[in-house]
Amino acid sequence: MRIVVPPSFVEERVRLAGPDAHAWLERLPDFVAELARQWAVEVLPDPPRHGAHSLVLAARRGAQPCVLKVCWDPASTAMEADALRAWDGRGIVRLLAARPEEGALLLERLDAGRSLGDVELYEAAGIAGGLLRRLTVPRTADQPLPAGTPRLADLGAEIAATVHERQRRLGFPVPARWIDRVATAARDLAADAGSDLVHADLHYGNVLAAEREPWLAIDPKPVAGDPEFAVPELMWTRVDEAPDAWAIRELLGVLTAAGDLDPDRARAWAIVRAVDYWLWGLGVGLTIDPPRCERVVAALV
């Protein structure tokens, strides 16, 4: 079947990429048809799903359910494919085939209608923390990191070097003492960030129900460094469900216990990343996430 690209995806791509997106979007139906022929899959008539950068289509290869994922950015697709090969299905969706240079992946199909976002907060945090530990893969000579994987040593150093100037440009929205603390903590974390392969976008919507295992992660953004780096997103994405500072600290405790993580390092990364995301969100006009980040920081400093 020839797919119809959802108008909402067209609108989002054009908003983000400008008129250049039109040519890519117009080629998508023919490209998907080509992929289906090459990989011997049948694209199903289910409505496609999408985020800001990727279109995901339900498909079947023989009796095997799968999905075709086509991404705007081939570089991120190549990194995702390499990381999925490194994880090899352990706690994460399995890669079946790839044309990363063209932004195309064939993946095991999970239950897109059931995510950890539907599970009670602290139960979901326990599951996510356990997955975070499973998805932390030590670098070895036999298992090098995917080429181009961002290093937390570099990311932490960049936050430390730029946070004061970003604060100034935005009119000093964050208490000065917190900015000073973030600069110091980011510098310290960067100096000893480790080199493990870590899933850096492990929020509750990126963990789906599955048959092979009860829950599997999707959409990895691999980084090299501490698994504790991935904790903050599991806090601010559902912090509205934590009624007070004690509940926010309890959430951190559940995540670190389930993932066998260093509580002090997780707390430091949570403060650093929450302020970093707070400033970024203000810079691009977000209205909901900056107050969420503020609540996380206020509970942890």
NORSUL-V711142 format. One record per residue. N is the residue number from 0. PHI is phi in whole degrees, -180 to 180 (NA if undefined). OMEGA is omega in whole degrees, -180 to 180 (none if undefined). Layout:
n/phi/omega
N/PHI/OMEGA
N/PHI/OMEGA
//
This chain:
n/phi/omega
0/NA/177
1/-91/-175
2/-77/170
3/-111/-179
4/-72/-178
5/-59/179
6/-56/180
7/-65/178
8/-72/176
9/-59/-179
10/-61/-178
11/-67/-179
12/-65/180
13/-67/178
14/-61/-176
15/-83/-172
16/-111/180
17/79/-176
18/-59/180
19/-60/-178
20/-69/-173
21/-60/-178
22/-62/179
23/-64/-179
24/-64/-180
25/-67/179
26/-80/-172
27/-56/-178
28/-57/179
29/-68/180
30/-66/178
31/-63/178
32/-62/178
33/-64/179
34/-62/-179
35/-61/178
36/-66/-177
37/-62/-175
38/-95/176
39/55/179
40/-118/174
41/-105/176
42/-79/-176
43/-88/-177
44/-80/178
45/-58/178
46/-58/179
47/-62/173
48/-106/179
49/-157/167
50/-109/180
51/-79/-170
52/-123/-172
53/-133/173
54/-113/-176
55/-123/-176
56/-121/176
57/-68/-177
58/-150/178
59/-145/175
60/-116/-170
61/66/178
62/-93/-174
63/-91/174
64/-68/179
65/-155/173
66/-135/170
67/-96/178
68/-118/180
69/-120/-173
70/-115/178
71/-62/-170
72/-110/-179
73/-62/-179
74/-64/179
75/-69/177
76/-65/179
77/-63/179
78/-67/178
79/-63/-179
80/-63/179
81/-62/-180
82/-67/178
83/-63/175
84/-65/180
85/-66/179
86/-76/174
87/52/175
88/83/-179
89/-79/-180
90/80/-174
91/-147/179
92/-56/-177
93/-92/175
94/-82/-179
95/-103/179
96/-165/-177
97/-154/162
98/-127/-170
99/-62/-179
100/-65/178
101/-116/175
102/77/-175
103/-121/177
104/-133/169
105/-111/-171
106/-127/167
107/-53/179
108/-91/175
109/-106/-180
110/-91/-177
111/-67/180
112/-89/-179
113/-135/178
114/-124/176
115/-64/175
116/-65/180
117/-93/-176
118/-100/178
119/-49/-166
120/-54/-173
121/-74/172
122/-65/179
123/-63/179
124/-64/178
125/-64/178
126/-66/-178
127/-65/178
128/-61/177
129/-63/177
130/-64/180
131/-58/178
132/-65/-180
133/-63/-177
134/-89/174
135/-96/-173
136/-113/178
137/-63/175
138/-77/176
139/-135/178
140/-63/180
141/-82/-178
142/-132/178
143/-70/178
144/-71/175
145/-56/-179
146/-58/177
147/81/180
148/-60/178
149/-60/-179
150/-104/178
151/-64/175
152/-58/180
153/-76/-179
154/-65/179
155/-64/180
156/-64/179
157/-67/177
158/-61/-180
159/-60/-175
160/-79/-171
161/-115/-169
162/-65/179
163/-66/180
164/-68/177
165/-63/177
166/-60/-180
167/-64/-178
168/-61/-177
169/-93/176
170/86/175
171/59/-178
172/-77/-175
173/-102/177
174/-52/-173
175/-58/-178
176/-65/178
177/-72/178
178/-62/179
179/-61/-179
180/-65/179
181/-63/180
182/-59/-180
183/-68/-178
184/-65/180
185/-63/178
186/-65/-180
187/-67/179
188/-65/-180
189/-64/-176
190/-70/-177
191/-144/-170
192/-88/-179
193/75/-176
194/-143/178
195/-69/171
196/-79/-175
197/-132/172
198/-81/-171
199/-98/179
200/-135/-172
201/-93/173
202/-88/-171
203/-65/177
204/-72/179
205/-99/172
206/-128/-173
207/-114/174
208/-66/-176
209/-149/176
210/-95/-178
211/-64/172
212/-140/-179
213/-59/-178
214/-140/178
215/-136/179
216/-81/176
217/-134/170
218/48/-179
219/-71/167
220/-116/-172
221/-68/171
222/-135/177
223/-109/180
224/160/-175
225/-81/171
226/-65/179
227/-61/177
228/-57/-175
229/-84/-177
230/-68/-172
231/-56/-178
232/-65/176
233/-75/176
234/-98/-172
235/-72/-178
236/-68/179
237/-131/-178
238/-66/177
239/-62/179
240/-86/176
241/-98/-168
242/-72/-175
243/-153/-176
244/-62/179
245/-61/-179
246/-66/177
247/-67/178
248/-67/176
249/-64/177
250/-61/177
251/-60/180
252/-63/179
253/-64/-179
254/-62/-176
255/-71/178
256/-67/-178
257/-67/-179
258/-96/-178
259/51/-175
260/-105/176
261/-77/-175
262/-62/-179
263/-68/180
264/-70/177
265/-63/179
266/-64/180
267/-63/178
268/-64/180
269/-63/179
270/-66/-178
271/-62/-175
272/-73/178
273/-67/177
274/-68/178
275/-58/-179
276/-71/176
277/-56/-180
278/-66/178
279/-60/-178
280/-61/176
281/-62/-178
282/-67/-179
283/-104/173
284/90/176
285/-70/-178
286/-116/-176
287/-94/-173
288/-69/179
289/-57/176
290/-63/176
291/-64/179
292/-63/178
293/-60/179
294/-64/179
295/-61/-178
296/-63/-177
297/-60/-180
298/-78/-172
299/-108/-178
300/-76/none
//
